[in-house]
Amino acid sequence: MNKILLALSLVASAAAHAQLDRSIRPTAAPARSPTIAQYQKFQLQNGLTVLLVEDHKLPRLSLSLTMDVGQVLEGEKSGTVGILGDLISEGTKNYSKEALDEKVDFIGARLSTSGTGVSAGGLSKYAEDLFALSAEVAQRPILPQAGFDKIKERTLSGLKSQKDDAAAIQAGIFNARAFGKNHPSGELTTESTVANVTLKDCKKAYMLYWKPNIGVLTIVGDIDLDRAKALAEAHYGAWKGTFTKKASFAAPAELSGIQVQVANRPSSVQSNIQIGNTIELPIGHPDLEALRVMNEVLGAGSAGRLFRNLREDKAFTYGAYSSFGTSRYTTVMEASAEVRNAVTDSAVEQFIYEINRIRTEAVTDEEIRSAKNNLAGGFGRSLERPETVANMAGNTLLYGLPSDYFNGYLKRLEAVTIQDVQRVAQKYWKADRLLISVVGKAADIAKPLQRLGYPVSYVDFEGNPTEAPKFDEVSPDLSAKDVVSSALKAMGGLDRLNALKKVNWVQEASIMGITIKTEVMFTAPSTMIQRQTSPMGASETRFEGDKVSVTQNGQPKDLSPEEQAAMMADRFLIDEMGLLERSDLKLQTTKADVEGEACYALEVPQAEGDPVVKFYSIASGLRIRESRSQEGPEGKKVVNVDFSDYREVGGIKFPHASKLPLQPGMDLMFKTTLLEVE
């Protein structure tokens, strides 16, 4: 049912002149010393610090104003600064929101804001405009009520969507446990805290944090010192106000031993795992380059040990990685992956194995050489971006680094030894004080995790301690076919469904001014046409008996035998009529929870990839969700399509609304506009 919607979710070398002995590794050239432009610094009388990095290679200019407010704890009104960040660009004393956007567009510039900063960039011939626009937004925002209401509603919608995003849940609960919920890095922004935020709170935050004496204006690009001084003074010199004192927070206490926390997400078909500990690592620390090399070997990318172990060797996941933060404040060292439920405990074992291995065994010459090459290459490429140079200038000031600190990066990197890698692995990976955080279906993963021998506790999606879930077992007398039969009965009965002669079903969804239209035309006994149209083009899938064909923008698409077979398995107008013929369905042994509604979860094997899981309301018998694994730029994720607003047409109940999440806070909602049944 609703096939078109479901389809959306799936939506060297040159020859040498002489013989080479390739068994001999070429000798590495001496580490280069890149020449990164030094910043020039001056200060306005109001205390605003200005950093200038001249770069006249291209006629472009970027400005970045940052308020150094330190760490902020918002408590019961967490989310205030985030809302303020969007609200600042909703108009100023001299420009409405529309006029501001038009002016930015007219000069082909970019302008973005956050709760503690504003940035602008464009062609250097518009330097005056870039300074004026950034200063206008920073100093004279009107913070309108209408804009606040819109942004708050959008924020709440995004938070609601995140409840269905295991990665978003994991990010919150991991930090809440690692830092504590009363620490700036551990507090969570939730629907309840955002509900507490008022426009007055945003105005108060602006008045508190947006002061020139803690501001740093970084200028990078095609401009000289005299003009930069003149423009900074003209547009920022009259800004007044003084920030008094940054708040200070104690470093979080370390864990006592290895601890496991589980957030139960009954609808999960895979587990989101994050393992790590807190560290102290400011930029400029002498261990930094060695730690980068260690992390590159362990899991920074597809060449890392974690990736090769958990994906290539064990096939537990589409990707496993590690990373670490740098900050003036406490940050984390972590490793993560999303794995199948059945191998959650085994994956945790392999993470701990690799963490211990890099602490106790020396890395190889080949590993350290490859890691250095990758890091050096990435460093060189990053210098092509103005924001990288701007960050380097800002960090040089913020961390009190020598003026040539970043110019010496490659030499420091090349000096890292195998012994250095093992030393920092032992220092920063606290293998006996790890937090193992898992978001997943506790009914499938709880007992296997307990066998690892570590204490297991449970938290809700906001990091609050909870009791271990009581698993509601499905009766062993209930079969997958029983669930399918109940669904067919709830829709109107198999006799009525078999009597269908014609169905014409049209749905539409609009997003960002774009309308997507889907049509399903069924004619008994076995002809069905699925058509999708949008401004991006049109596609059509046609089932006629045992044949299937696809056209895209009027052109036929070649289908492999495997593709044809997969499509034919999904050829039914009413999915459950096809499921009734299958003998390979698996009914999960515990009941699932979908938005508070108890469901049976039915796994439908696919020719390739993970099973599709269909969730049937126990109360109504109707299918209310379908979960599919989908490979994306950041690896595999689960996409949920929700079905609702069932209405009877021609004696059959059809869902008149279907929701597909595109990203947090943005859903594609299809609504039925025409449904004719004979």
JOKACOR-V459694 format. One record per residue. RES is the residue in one letter. PSI is psi in radians with two decimals (none if undefined). D_LAST is the distance of its C-alpha to the last C-alpha in whole Angstrom. Layout:
res:RES psi:PSI d_last:D_LAST
res:RES psi:PSI d_last:D_LAST
This chain:
res:M psi:2.37 d_last:17
res:N psi:0.92 d_last:18
res:K psi:-0.65 d_last:20
res:I psi:-0.72 d_last:21
res:L psi:-0.75 d_last:23
res:L psi:-0.62 d_last:24
res:A psi:-0.53 d_last:26
res:L psi:-0.54 d_last:27
res:S psi:-0.24 d_last:29
res:L psi:-0.06 d_last:31
res:V psi:none d_last:31
res:A psi:-1.66 d_last:61
res:S psi:2.62 d_last:65
res:A psi:2.76 d_last:67
res:A psi:2.48 d_last:70
res:A psi:2.67 d_last:73
res:H psi:-0.25 d_last:76
res:A psi:2.84 d_last:78
res:Q psi:2.40 d_last:77
res:L psi:2.45 d_last:76
res:D psi:1.71 d_last:77
res:R psi:-0.03 d_last:73
res:S psi:-0.19 d_last:74
res:I psi:2.08 d_last:76
res:R psi:2.29 d_last:75
res:P psi:2.55 d_last:76
res:T psi:2.30 d_last:78
res:A psi:2.40 d_last:76
res:A psi:2.75 d_last:77
res:P psi:2.56 d_last:79
res:A psi:2.34 d_last:76
res:R psi:2.78 d_last:76
res:S psi:1.68 d_last:77
res:P psi:2.65 d_last:74
res:T psi:1.72 d_last:75
res:I psi:2.21 d_last:73
res:A psi:2.31 d_last:74
res:Q psi:2.59 d_last:76
res:Y psi:2.62 d_last:75
res:Q psi:2.46 d_last:77
res:K psi:2.41 d_last:77
res:F psi:2.91 d_last:78
res:Q psi:2.40 d_last:78
res:L psi:2.85 d_last:77
res:Q psi:-0.46 d_last:79
res:N psi:0.02 d_last:77
res:G psi:-0.14 d_last:76
res:L psi:2.19 d_last:73
res:T psi:2.33 d_last:74
res:V psi:2.24 d_last:73
res:L psi:2.32 d_last:72
res:L psi:2.22 d_last:73
res:V psi:1.86 d_last:72
res:E psi:2.36 d_last:73
res:D psi:1.79 d_last:71
res:H psi:0.25 d_last:71
res:K psi:-0.62 d_last:70
res:L psi:2.63 d_last:66
res:P psi:1.07 d_last:66
res:R psi:2.83 d_last:64
res:L psi:2.41 d_last:65
res:S psi:2.46 d_last:63
res:L psi:2.44 d_last:64
res:S psi:2.01 d_last:63
res:L psi:2.17 d_last:64
res:T psi:2.32 d_last:64
res:M psi:2.06 d_last:65
res:D psi:1.40 d_last:67
res:V psi:-0.13 d_last:66
res:G psi:-2.64 d_last:67
res:Q psi:2.45 d_last:64
res:V psi:2.21 d_last:62
res:L psi:2.02 d_last:61
res:E psi:-0.27 d_last:59
res:G psi:-2.27 d_last:58
res:E psi:-0.11 d_last:56
res:K psi:0.60 d_last:55
res:S psi:2.29 d_last:54
res:G psi:-0.18 d_last:52
res:T psi:-0.87 d_last:54
res:V psi:-0.61 d_last:56
res:G psi:-0.77 d_last:52
res:I psi:-0.72 d_last:51
res:L psi:-0.67 d_last:54
res:G psi:-0.66 d_last:54
res:D psi:-0.58 d_last:51
res:L psi:-0.54 d_last:52
res:I psi:-0.55 d_last:55
res:S psi:0.22 d_last:53
res:E psi:0.38 d_last:52
res:G psi:2.66 d_last:54
res:T psi:-3.13 d_last:58
res:K psi:-0.49 d_last:61
res:N psi:-0.23 d_last:61
res:Y psi:2.33 d_last:57
res:S psi:2.96 d_last:54
res:K psi:-0.78 d_last:51
res:E psi:-0.75 d_last:50
res:A psi:-0.65 d_last:54
res:L psi:-0.80 d_last:54
res:D psi:-0.70 d_last:51
res:E psi:-0.71 d_last:52
res:K psi:-0.70 d_last:56
res:V psi:-0.79 d_last:55
res:D psi:-0.65 d_last:53
res:F psi:-0.64 d_last:55
res:I psi:0.15 d_last:58
res:G psi:0.63 d_last:55
res:A psi:3.13 d_last:56
res:R psi:2.50 d_last:55
res:L psi:2.20 d_last:55
res:S psi:2.70 d_last:54
res:T psi:2.75 d_last:55
res:S psi:-3.14 d_last:55
res:G psi:-0.32 d_last:57
res:T psi:0.48 d_last:60
res:G psi:2.91 d_last:60
res:V psi:2.49 d_last:59
res:S psi:2.65 d_last:59
res:A psi:2.62 d_last:59
res:G psi:2.66 d_last:60
res:G psi:-2.80 d_last:60
res:L psi:2.48 d_last:62
res:S psi:-0.35 d_last:66
res:K psi:-0.26 d_last:66
res:Y psi:0.49 d_last:64
res:A psi:-0.77 d_last:66
res:E psi:-0.78 d_last:67
res:D psi:-0.70 d_last:64
res:L psi:-0.74 d_last:63
res:F psi:-0.77 d_last:66
res:A psi:-0.77 d_last:65
res:L psi:-0.81 d_last:61
res:S psi:-0.70 d_last:62
res:A psi:-0.67 d_last:64
res:E psi:-0.82 d_last:63
res:V psi:-0.70 d_last:60
res:A psi:-0.63 d_last:62
res:Q psi:-0.39 d_last:64
res:R psi:0.71 d_last:63
res:P psi:2.54 d_last:59
res:I psi:-0.27 d_last:58
res:L psi:1.18 d_last:55
res:P psi:2.64 d_last:53
res:Q psi:-0.73 d_last:51
res:A psi:-0.73 d_last:48
res:G psi:-0.72 d_last:48
res:F psi:-0.81 d_last:49
res:D psi:-0.75 d_last:46
res:K psi:-0.80 d_last:44
res:I psi:-0.69 d_last:46
res:K psi:-0.76 d_last:46
res:E psi:-0.73 d_last:42
res:R psi:-0.68 d_last:41
res:T psi:-0.77 d_last:44
res:L psi:-0.69 d_last:42
res:S psi:-0.72 d_last:39
res:G psi:-0.72 d_last:41
res:L psi:-0.64 d_last:42
res:K psi:-0.73 d_last:39
res:S psi:-0.58 d_last:37
res:Q psi:-0.35 d_last:41
res:K psi:-0.32 d_last:40
res:D psi:0.22 d_last:37
res:D psi:1.83 d_last:40
res:A psi:-0.62 d_last:42
res:A psi:-0.71 d_last:45
res:A psi:-0.72 d_last:45
res:I psi:-0.79 d_last:46
res:Q psi:-0.77 d_last:48
res:A psi:-0.70 d_last:50
res:G psi:-0.85 d_last:51
res:I psi:-0.51 d_last:51
res:F psi:-0.86 d_last:54
res:N psi:-0.62 d_last:56
res:A psi:-0.65 d_last:56
res:R psi:-0.70 d_last:58
res:A psi:-0.65 d_last:60
res:F psi:-0.44 d_last:61
res:G psi:2.44 d_last:60
res:K psi:-0.22 d_last:58
res:N psi:0.34 d_last:61
res:H psi:2.51 d_last:62
res:P psi:-0.58 d_last:61
res:S psi:-0.15 d_last:59
res:G psi:-0.26 d_last:58
res:E psi:2.59 d_last:56
res:L psi:2.47 d_last:52
res:T psi:2.07 d_last:50
res:T psi:3.02 d_last:48
res:E psi:-0.67 d_last:45
res:S psi:-0.67 d_last:48
res:T psi:-0.66 d_last:51
res:V psi:-0.62 d_last:49
res:A psi:-0.49 d_last:48
res:N psi:-0.30 d_last:52
res:V psi:2.34 d_last:52
res:T psi:2.90 d_last:53
res:L psi:-0.64 d_last:54
res:K psi:-0.66 d_last:58
res:D psi:-0.73 d_last:58
res:C psi:-0.73 d_last:57
res:K psi:-0.66 d_last:59
res:K psi:-0.75 d_last:62
res:A psi:-0.70 d_last:61
res:Y psi:-0.81 d_last:61
res:M psi:-0.49 d_last:65
res:L psi:-0.77 d_last:66
res:Y psi:-0.40 d_last:65
res:W psi:1.47 d_last:65
res:K psi:2.43 d_last:69
res:P psi:-0.49 d_last:71
res:N psi:-0.24 d_last:73
res:I psi:0.20 d_last:71
res:G psi:2.51 d_last:69
res:V psi:2.04 d_last:69
res:L psi:1.96 d_last:68
res:T psi:2.21 d_last:68
res:I psi:2.19 d_last:68
res:V psi:2.21 d_last:67
res:G psi:-2.68 d_last:68
res:D psi:1.32 d_last:70
res:I psi:2.52 d_last:72
res:D psi:3.01 d_last:76
res:L psi:-0.76 d_last:77
res:D psi:-0.77 d_last:79
res:R psi:-0.66 d_last:76
res:A psi:-0.75 d_last:74
res:K psi:-0.78 d_last:76
res:A psi:-0.77 d_last:76
res:L psi:-0.68 d_last:72
res:A psi:-0.76 d_last:72
res:E psi:-0.71 d_last:75
res:A psi:-0.67 d_last:73
res:H psi:-0.36 d_last:70
res:Y psi:-0.19 d_last:71
res:G psi:-0.52 d_last:74
res:A psi:-0.02 d_last:74
res:W psi:2.28 d_last:71
res:K psi:2.85 d_last:73
res:G psi:2.71 d_last:73
res:T psi:2.23 d_last:74
res:F psi:2.35 d_last:72
res:T psi:-1.13 d_last:74
res:K psi:2.37 d_last:73
res:K psi:2.55 d_last:70
res:A psi:2.63 d_last:69
res:S psi:2.54 d_last:70
res:F psi:2.42 d_last:69
res:A psi:2.63 d_last:70
res:A psi:2.49 d_last:69
res:P psi:2.62 d_last:66
res:A psi:2.52 d_last:68
res:E psi:2.72 d_last:67
res:L psi:2.68 d_last:65
res:S psi:1.73 d_last:67
res:G psi:-3.14 d_last:66
res:I psi:2.26 d_last:63
res:Q psi:2.50 d_last:60
res:V psi:2.28 d_last:56
res:Q psi:2.46 d_last:54
res:V psi:2.27 d_last:50
res:A psi:2.03 d_last:47
res:N psi:2.08 d_last:44
res:R psi:1.58 d_last:41
res:P psi:-0.43 d_last:39
res:S psi:-0.04 d_last:36
res:S psi:2.36 d_last:38
res:V psi:-0.04 d_last:38
res:Q psi:2.83 d_last:41
res:S psi:2.39 d_last:44
res:N psi:2.03 d_last:46
res:I psi:2.33 d_last:50
res:Q psi:2.27 d_last:53
res:I psi:2.33 d_last:56
res:G psi:-2.98 d_last:59
res:N psi:2.87 d_last:62
res:T psi:2.64 d_last:64
res:I psi:2.87 d_last:67
res:E psi:2.02 d_last:69
res:L psi:1.52 d_last:69
res:P psi:2.70 d_last:70
res:I psi:2.39 d_last:70
res:G psi:-0.16 d_last:73
res:H psi:2.42 d_last:74
res:P psi:-0.29 d_last:76
res:D psi:-0.11 d_last:73
res:L psi:-0.83 d_last:70
res:E psi:-0.70 d_last:71
res:A psi:-0.64 d_last:71
res:L psi:-0.64 d_last:68
res:R psi:-0.75 d_last:66
res:V psi:-0.78 d_last:67
res:M psi:-0.78 d_last:67
res:N psi:-0.60 d_last:63
res:E psi:-0.74 d_last:62
res:V psi:-0.73 d_last:63
res:L psi:-0.85 d_last:61
res:G psi:0.48 d_last:58
res:A psi:-0.37 d_last:58
res:G psi:-2.84 d_last:56
res:S psi:-0.24 d_last:54
res:A psi:-0.08 d_last:58
res:G psi:2.79 d_last:59
res:R psi:-0.69 d_last:59
res:L psi:-0.77 d_last:57
res:F psi:-0.81 d_last:54
res:R psi:-0.62 d_last:56
res:N psi:-1.04 d_last:56
res:L psi:-0.50 d_last:53
res:R psi:-1.02 d_last:50
res:E psi:-0.65 d_last:52
res:D psi:-0.92 d_last:54
res:K psi:-0.33 d_last:52
res:A psi:0.65 d_last:48
res:F psi:-0.44 d_last:48
res:T psi:2.95 d_last:46
res:Y psi:-0.26 d_last:46
res:G psi:2.47 d_last:49
res:A psi:2.32 d_last:52
res:Y psi:2.89 d_last:54
res:S psi:2.77 d_last:57
res:S psi:3.00 d_last:58
res:F psi:2.78 d_last:61
res:G psi:2.78 d_last:62
res:T psi:2.37 d_last:65
res:S psi:2.80 d_last:66
res:R psi:-0.28 d_last:69
res:Y psi:3.05 d_last:67
res:T psi:2.41 d_last:66
res:T psi:-2.86 d_last:63
res:V psi:2.68 d_last:61
res:M psi:2.23 d_last:61
res:E psi:2.83 d_last:58
res:A psi:2.58 d_last:56
res:S psi:2.81 d_last:52
res:A psi:2.82 d_last:49
res:E psi:2.17 d_last:46
res:V psi:2.86 d_last:45
res:R psi:2.55 d_last:43
res:N psi:-0.75 d_last:44
res:A psi:-0.34 d_last:45
res:V psi:0.30 d_last:48
res:T psi:-0.89 d_last:49
res:D psi:-0.69 d_last:52
res:S psi:-0.64 d_last:53
res:A psi:-0.74 d_last:52
res:V psi:-0.75 d_last:55
res:E psi:-0.75 d_last:57
res:Q psi:-0.61 d_last:57
res:F psi:-0.87 d_last:57
res:I psi:-0.65 d_last:60
res:Y psi:-0.83 d_last:62
res:E psi:-0.62 d_last:62
res:I psi:-0.78 d_last:63
res:N psi:-0.62 d_last:66
res:R psi:-0.72 d_last:66
res:I psi:-0.32 d_last:67
res:R psi:-0.52 d_last:69
res:T psi:-0.33 d_last:71
res:E psi:2.40 d_last:71
res:A psi:2.41 d_last:73
res:V psi:2.82 d_last:70
res:T psi:2.85 d_last:71
res:D psi:-0.71 d_last:72
res:E psi:-0.71 d_last:69
res:E psi:-0.78 d_last:67
res:I psi:-0.60 d_last:69
res:R psi:-0.78 d_last:70
res:S psi:-0.72 d_last:66
res:A psi:-0.79 d_last:66
res:K psi:-0.72 d_last:68
res:N psi:-0.77 d_last:67
res:N psi:-0.76 d_last:63
res:L psi:-0.73 d_last:65
res:A psi:-0.74 d_last:67
res:G psi:-0.76 d_last:64
res:G psi:-0.64 d_last:62
res:F psi:-0.79 d_last:65
res:G psi:-0.75 d_last:66
res:R psi:-0.60 d_last:62
res:S psi:-0.45 d_last:62
res:L psi:-0.22 d_last:65
res:E psi:-0.23 d_last:63
res:R psi:2.23 d_last:61
res:P psi:-0.61 d_last:63
res:E psi:-0.52 d_last:61
res:T psi:-0.81 d_last:63
res:V psi:-0.69 d_last:67
res:A psi:-0.77 d_last:66
res:N psi:-0.68 d_last:65
res:M psi:-0.76 d_last:68
res:A psi:-0.80 d_last:70
res:G psi:-0.74 d_last:69
res:N psi:-0.58 d_last:69
res:T psi:-0.74 d_last:73
res:L psi:-0.85 d_last:74
res:L psi:-0.71 d_last:72
res:Y psi:0.08 d_last:73
res:G psi:0.74 d_last:77
res:L psi:2.74 d_last:77
res:P psi:2.62 d_last:79
res:S psi:-0.46 d_last:78
res:D psi:0.36 d_last:78
res:Y psi:-0.88 d_last:76
res:F psi:-0.44 d_last:73
res:N psi:-0.42 d_last:75
res:G psi:0.12 d_last:76
res:Y psi:-0.87 d_last:73
res:L psi:-0.64 d_last:73
res:K psi:-0.72 d_last:76
res:R psi:-0.68 d_last:76
res:L psi:-0.80 d_last:73
res:E psi:-0.45 d_last:75
res:A psi:-0.18 d_last:77
res:V psi:2.32 d_last:75
res:T psi:2.93 d_last:76
res:I psi:-0.67 d_last:75
res:Q psi:-0.65 d_last:77
res:D psi:-0.73 d_last:75
res:V psi:-0.80 d_last:72
res:Q psi:-0.65 d_last:72
res:R psi:-0.82 d_last:74
res:V psi:-0.51 d_last:72
res:A psi:-0.74 d_last:69
res:Q psi:-0.56 d_last:71
res:K psi:-0.74 d_last:72
res:Y psi:-0.48 d_last:68
res:W psi:1.81 d_last:66
res:K psi:1.39 d_last:67
res:A psi:-0.32 d_last:66
res:D psi:0.09 d_last:67
res:R psi:0.92 d_last:66
res:L psi:2.53 d_last:62
res:L psi:2.14 d_last:59
res:I psi:1.88 d_last:56
res:S psi:2.28 d_last:53
res:V psi:2.23 d_last:49
res:V psi:2.07 d_last:46
res:G psi:-3.04 d_last:44
res:K psi:1.80 d_last:42
res:A psi:-0.57 d_last:45
res:A psi:-0.52 d_last:44
res:D psi:-0.49 d_last:44
res:I psi:-0.27 d_last:47
res:A psi:-0.95 d_last:49
res:K psi:-0.78 d_last:51
res:P psi:-0.65 d_last:52
res:L psi:-0.60 d_last:53
res:Q psi:-0.50 d_last:56
res:R psi:-0.29 d_last:57
res:L psi:-0.32 d_last:58
res:G psi:0.14 d_last:61
res:Y psi:2.63 d_last:60
res:P psi:2.34 d_last:60
res:V psi:2.21 d_last:56
res:S psi:2.94 d_last:55
res:Y psi:2.53 d_last:52
res:V psi:2.75 d_last:51
res:D psi:-3.05 d_last:48
res:F psi:-0.12 d_last:46
res:E psi:0.23 d_last:49
res:G psi:0.15 d_last:52
res:N psi:2.39 d_last:53
res:P psi:2.44 d_last:54
res:T psi:2.92 d_last:52
res:E psi:2.72 d_last:52
res:A psi:2.34 d_last:51
res:P psi:2.57 d_last:47
res:K psi:2.06 d_last:46
res:F psi:2.17 d_last:44
res:D psi:1.74 d_last:41
res:E psi:2.49 d_last:40
res:V psi:2.40 d_last:37
res:S psi:2.30 d_last:38
res:P psi:-0.27 d_last:39
res:D psi:-0.22 d_last:37
res:L psi:2.32 d_last:34
res:S psi:2.90 d_last:32
res:A psi:-0.70 d_last:30
res:K psi:-0.57 d_last:27
res:D psi:-0.74 d_last:27
res:V psi:-0.75 d_last:26
res:V psi:-0.76 d_last:23
res:S psi:-0.69 d_last:22
res:S psi:-0.68 d_last:23
res:A psi:-0.76 d_last:21
res:L psi:-0.69 d_last:18
res:K psi:-0.72 d_last:19
res:A psi:-0.53 d_last:19
res:M psi:-0.31 d_last:15
res:G psi:-0.15 d_last:14
res:G psi:2.54 d_last:15
res:L psi:-0.62 d_last:15
res:D psi:-0.78 d_last:14
res:R psi:-0.69 d_last:10
res:L psi:-0.71 d_last:10
res:N psi:-0.39 d_last:11
res:A psi:-0.04 d_last:9
res:L psi:2.32 d_last:6
res:K psi:-0.80 d_last:5
res:K psi:2.54 d_last:5
res:V psi:2.29 d_last:6
res:N psi:1.95 d_last:9
res:W psi:2.10 d_last:12
res:V psi:2.33 d_last:15
res:Q psi:2.64 d_last:18
res:E psi:2.58 d_last:22
res:A psi:2.47 d_last:25
res:S psi:2.41 d_last:29
res:I psi:2.27 d_last:32
res:M psi:0.71 d_last:35
res:G psi:0.05 d_last:34
res:I psi:2.31 d_last:32
res:T psi:2.27 d_last:28
res:I psi:2.28 d_last:26
res:K psi:2.32 d_last:22
res:T psi:2.49 d_last:20
res:E psi:2.38 d_last:16
res:V psi:2.12 d_last:14
res:M psi:2.00 d_last:12
res:F psi:2.37 d_last:10
res:T psi:2.16 d_last:10
res:A psi:2.57 d_last:10
res:P psi:-0.42 d_last:13
res:S psi:0.60 d_last:15
res:T psi:2.24 d_last:15
res:M psi:2.31 d_last:14
res:I psi:2.22 d_last:16
res:Q psi:2.18 d_last:18
res:R psi:2.38 d_last:20
res:Q psi:2.26 d_last:23
res:T psi:2.53 d_last:25
res:S psi:2.99 d_last:28
res:P psi:-0.32 d_last:31
res:M psi:-0.19 d_last:32
res:G psi:-2.94 d_last:30
res:A psi:2.61 d_last:27
res:S psi:2.66 d_last:26
res:E psi:2.32 d_last:23
res:T psi:2.26 d_last:22
res:R psi:2.13 d_last:20
res:F psi:2.18 d_last:19
res:E psi:1.80 d_last:19
res:G psi:-2.13 d_last:20
res:D psi:0.41 d_last:23
res:K psi:2.59 d_last:24
res:V psi:2.45 d_last:24
res:S psi:2.65 d_last:25
res:V psi:2.36 d_last:26
res:T psi:2.51 d_last:27
res:Q psi:2.09 d_last:29
res:N psi:0.69 d_last:30
res:G psi:-0.10 d_last:29
res:Q psi:2.30 d_last:32
res:P psi:2.51 d_last:31
res:K psi:2.30 d_last:32
res:D psi:2.30 d_last:33
res:L psi:2.31 d_last:32
res:S psi:2.81 d_last:35
res:P psi:-0.64 d_last:34
res:E psi:-0.73 d_last:34
res:E psi:-0.72 d_last:31
res:Q psi:-0.76 d_last:29
res:A psi:-0.74 d_last:29
res:A psi:-0.69 d_last:28
res:M psi:-0.67 d_last:25
res:M psi:-0.53 d_last:24
res:A psi:-0.32 d_last:25
res:D psi:0.58 d_last:22
res:R psi:0.01 d_last:19
res:F psi:2.43 d_last:17
res:L psi:-0.80 d_last:14
res:I psi:1.90 d_last:15
res:D psi:-0.72 d_last:19
res:E psi:-0.42 d_last:19
res:M psi:-0.56 d_last:18
res:G psi:-0.68 d_last:20
res:L psi:-0.55 d_last:23
res:L psi:-0.41 d_last:23
res:E psi:-0.14 d_last:24
res:R psi:2.60 d_last:27
res:S psi:0.06 d_last:30
res:D psi:0.21 d_last:32
res:L psi:2.60 d_last:31
res:K psi:2.16 d_last:33
res:L psi:2.11 d_last:33
res:Q psi:2.56 d_last:36
res:T psi:-0.22 d_last:38
res:T psi:2.63 d_last:39
res:K psi:2.59 d_last:36
res:A psi:2.86 d_last:35
res:D psi:2.11 d_last:35
res:V psi:1.86 d_last:33
res:E psi:0.74 d_last:34
res:G psi:0.03 d_last:35
res:E psi:2.21 d_last:32
res:A psi:2.36 d_last:33
res:C psi:2.73 d_last:31
res:Y psi:2.43 d_last:31
res:A psi:2.15 d_last:31
res:L psi:2.10 d_last:30
res:E psi:2.23 d_last:32
res:V psi:1.84 d_last:30
res:P psi:2.55 d_last:32
res:Q psi:2.77 d_last:32
res:A psi:-0.63 d_last:34
res:E psi:2.55 d_last:36
res:G psi:-3.01 d_last:37
res:D psi:2.75 d_last:36
res:P psi:2.64 d_last:33
res:V psi:2.37 d_last:30
res:V psi:2.16 d_last:30
res:K psi:2.32 d_last:27
res:F psi:2.19 d_last:28
res:Y psi:2.19 d_last:26
res:S psi:2.24 d_last:27
res:I psi:-0.58 d_last:29
res:A psi:-0.80 d_last:28
res:S psi:-0.36 d_last:24
res:G psi:-0.17 d_last:24
res:L psi:2.63 d_last:22
res:R psi:2.21 d_last:23
res:I psi:-0.15 d_last:25
res:R psi:2.64 d_last:27
res:E psi:2.27 d_last:27
res:S psi:2.26 d_last:30
res:R psi:2.47 d_last:31
res:S psi:2.41 d_last:35
res:Q psi:2.32 d_last:36
res:E psi:2.23 d_last:39
res:G psi:-3.05 d_last:40
res:P psi:-0.51 d_last:44
res:E psi:0.35 d_last:45
res:G psi:-2.90 d_last:44
res:K psi:2.43 d_last:41
res:K psi:2.81 d_last:39
res:V psi:2.24 d_last:36
res:V psi:2.19 d_last:33
res:N psi:2.28 d_last:31
res:V psi:2.13 d_last:27
res:D psi:2.42 d_last:26
res:F psi:2.37 d_last:23
res:S psi:-3.07 d_last:22
res:D psi:0.94 d_last:21
res:Y psi:2.27 d_last:18
res:R psi:2.60 d_last:16
res:E psi:2.20 d_last:13
res:V psi:2.11 d_last:9
res:G psi:0.54 d_last:7
res:G psi:0.13 d_last:10
res:I psi:2.42 d_last:11
res:K psi:2.13 d_last:14
res:F psi:2.51 d_last:14
res:P psi:2.20 d_last:17
res:H psi:-0.03 d_last:17
res:A psi:2.42 d_last:21
res:S psi:2.35 d_last:23
res:K psi:2.27 d_last:26
res:L psi:2.03 d_last:29
res:P psi:2.28 d_last:32
res:L psi:-0.75 d_last:34
res:Q psi:2.92 d_last:38
res:P psi:2.19 d_last:39
res:G psi:0.01 d_last:38
res:M psi:1.98 d_last:36
res:D psi:2.60 d_last:32
res:L psi:1.93 d_last:29
res:M psi:1.96 d_last:26
res:F psi:2.31 d_last:23
res:K psi:2.44 d_last:21
res:T psi:2.21 d_last:17
res:T psi:-0.34 d_last:17
res:L psi:2.30 d_last:13
res:L psi:1.87 d_last:10
res:E psi:2.27 d_last:7
res:V psi:2.33 d_last:4
res:E psi:none d_last:0
